[in-house]
């Protein structure tokens, strides 16, 4: 009897794990945001996001090493300034640009410095950037109303 109950619970829980069982299911991350499945304008995947982050952090570390002997606080400040100013003005950091990524608002408008500040502030807290929704958007992007997409 207990075994049957476990199977029923497993079937119910299992059904929630599959998008086709949800009422507002989407076929790919970003579909409900109106983004294409692949190519330019599609959501950036984890590998590209991580590589862009590593490039930006490495550059910040190089600047910190050159001017303050690698002080970790200076590295963090350089990273924050790069993210805030570049994403806020041109829509991408150096790492994003190298890997063909861009931060955009959901309505397609200019990101702006204040949204970029919200975004980078939450990235620096680390945890919000590691919690993603079904559209592969971290809490930092959700709070700022932005999305990281491919440009090529």
MOBEL-V578592 format. One record per pair of residues at least 24 apart in sequence whose ideal C-beta (glycine too) atoms are under 10 Angstrom apart, sorted by sequence separation. I is the first residue (numbers start at 1). GAP is how many residues later the second one is. If there is no record, write none. Layout:
I&GAP / I&GAP
This chain:
87&24 / 88&24 / 89&24 / 119&24 / 120&24 / 57&25 / 87&25 / 88&25 / 91&25 / 118&25 / 119&25 / 53&26 / 56&26 / 87&26 / 88&26 / 115&26 / 118&26 / 119&26 / 56&27 / 88&27 / 89&27 / 93&27 / 117&27 / 118&27 / 119&27 / 85&28 / 87&28 / 88&28 / 115&28 / 116&28 / 118&28 / 84&29 / 87&29 / 88&29 / 115&29 / 119&29 / 53&30 / 56&30 / 84&30 / 86&30 / 87&30 / 114&30 / 115&30 / 116&30 / 85&31 / 88&31 / 106&31 / 115&31 / 84&32 / 85&32 / 87&32 / 88&32 / 112&32 / 60&33 / 83&33 / 84&33 / 87&33 / 111&33 / 59&34 / 60&34 / 83&34 / 84&34 / 111&34 / 112&34 / 59&35 / 84&35 / 85&35 / 106&35 / 111&35 / 58&36 / 59&36 / 83&36 / 84&36 / 87&36 / 106&36 / 109&36 / 56&37 / 58&37 / 80&37 / 83&37 / 84&37 / 55&38 / 56&38 / 57&38 / 82&38 / 83&38 / 103&38 / 106&38 / 107&38 / 55&39 / 56&39 / 81&39 / 84&39 / 105&39 / 106&39 / 108&39 / 52&40 / 53&40 / 55&40 / 56&40 / 80&40 / 83&40 / 105&40 / 106&40 / 52&41 / 54&41 / 55&41 / 79&41 / 80&41 / 83&41 / 103&41 / 104&41 / 105&41 / 106&41 / 52&42 / 53&42 / 55&42 / 56&42 / 104&42 / 105&42 / 52&43 / 53&43 / 55&43 / 80&43 / 103&43 / 104&43 / 51&44 / 52&44 / 55&44 / 79&44 / 80&44 / 102&44 / 103&44 / 104&44 / 50&45 / 51&45 / 52&45 / 79&45 / 102&45 / 103&45 / 104&45 / 49&46 / 52&46 / 53&46 / 102&46 / 103&46 / 48&47 / 49&47 / 51&47 / 52&47 / 77&47 / 101&47 / 102&47 / 104&47 / 48&48 / 51&48 / 52&48 / 76&48 / 101&48 / 102&48 / 50&49 / 52&49 / 100&49 / 101&49 / 102&49 / 49&50 / 51&50 / 100&50 / 101&50 / 102&50 / 48&51 / 99&51 / 100&51 / 101&51 / 44&52 / 47&52 / 48&52 / 49&52 / 96&52 / 99&52 / 100&52 / 48&53 / 96&53 / 99&53 / 97&54 / 44&55 / 91&55 / 96&55 / 44&56 / 45&56 / 92&56 / 44&57 / 87&57 / 91&57 / 43&58 / 44&58 / 91&58 / 44&59 / 87&59 / 92&59 / 40&60 / 91&60 / 41&61 / 87&61 / 40&62 / 41&63 / 41&67 / 35&69 / 53&70 / 35&71 / 34&72 / 33&73 / 34&74 / 53&76 / 49&80 / 46&86 / 49&87 / 49&89 / 46&90 / 45&91 / 43&92 / 44&92 / 43&93 / 43&94 / 52&96 / 49&99 / 35&100 / 48&100 / 32&102 / 33&102 / 48&102 / 29&103 / 31&103 / 32&103 / 44&103 / 45&103 / 29&104 / 30&104 / 31&104 / 33&104 / 43&104 / 44&104 / 29&105 / 30&105 / 43&105 / 44&105 / 45&105 / 29&106 / 30&106 / 41&106 / 43&106 / 44&106 / 28&107 / 29&107 / 30&107 / 42&107 / 43&107 / 44&107 / 26&108 / 28&108 / 29&108 / 41&108 / 42&108 / 25&109 / 26&109 / 40&109 / 41&109 / 24&110 / 40&110 / 41&110 / 39&111 / 40&111 / 41&111 / 22&112 / 35&112 / 38&112 / 39&112 / 40&112 / 36&113 / 39&113 / 33&114 / 35&114 / 36&114 / 19&115 / 35&115 / 33&116 / 30&117 / 30&119
